Amino acid sequence: MHKTLDPIKLVIVEDEPISATYLKKHIKDTGIECKVVAEMAKTTEAAAFFTTNNDYDLVFMDIQLEDGDCFKILNNVSIEKPIVFCTTFDTYALKAFKYNSIDYLLKPLNKEAVQEAIKKYQALRRNHDSSHLARMDKMIETMAPTAYKKRFLVRSGNKLKLVQISDVVCFYSNGGDTRLIDKNGGEHLIDFTMERLERLADPASFFRINRKMTINMDYIHSVEDYFNNRLMVKMLKKVPFDLVVSRNRAKEFKFWLKGIA
């Protein structure tokens, strides 16, 4: 008689509820028996959990979290279990590999990628193969370039028109709706969440400065210090509200402006 394997105990570190929901759905859809034993959205919560808990098998971890990036956790807490990193950007891949990573998934995730990551864990558990170079080669081989959105179809009166993403000054959300402002000052309703736009817009050009706003670097006029360690962005094109970089994103925003990943 074959021994029934226990479910794989998973920890999910993800600050976007929609992303967490899709990840859990993809995990369930793989048909591999798993159990989510903990979920966290902040680096502080995750650091506290990993400091006092070791009863889990595998971690799915977003890199950009609500109160900073996940390396704040990993630089202060030793996580011995395998980690699958999930992120919008591919620029952190080699850095992530230093922290016991077995895979690096680019958002938006799909069932096949999640399934492959879990299978890598299963193979690792079966074979006890933790070869650093072997895992590094495999991870780099499986990384695919990201395709970014080029245009939006929007309604203008009773007509439909195309807005090239290069002509978008910023995206913003208000009252549950998401809109873009184009270089001519036009505002258009679009059927995308801010979270999805963060995955679709090229991060070399677009930066989400706070929960409700994403801006295009090509239209930045200046950046000024603002109270409470935040930043105020002035655009070349007029927008009907202040563009304030949140305190948690200010340092990363400066790196982004300098072209530092």
Secondary structure as UniProt FT lines:
FT   STRAND          8..13
FT   HELIX           17..29
FT   STRAND          34..40
FT   HELIX           43..52
FT   STRAND          58..62
FT   STRAND          64..65
FT   TURN            66..67
FT   STRAND          68..69
FT   HELIX           71..74
FT   TURN            75..76
FT   STRAND          83..87
FT   TURN            91..92
FT   HELIX           93..97
FT   TURN            98..100
FT   STRAND          101..106
FT   HELIX           111..127
FT   HELIX           132..142
FT   STRAND          151..156
FT   TURN            157..158
FT   STRAND          159..164
FT   HELIX           165..167
FT   STRAND          168..174
FT   TURN            175..176
FT   STRAND          177..182
FT   TURN            183..184
FT   STRAND          187..190
FT   HELIX           194..200
FT   TURN            203..205
FT   STRAND          206..210
FT   TURN            211..212
FT   STRAND          213..216
FT   HELIX           217..219
FT   STRAND          220..226
FT   TURN            227..229
FT   STRAND          230..235
FT   STRAND          243..245
FT   HELIX           247..258
//
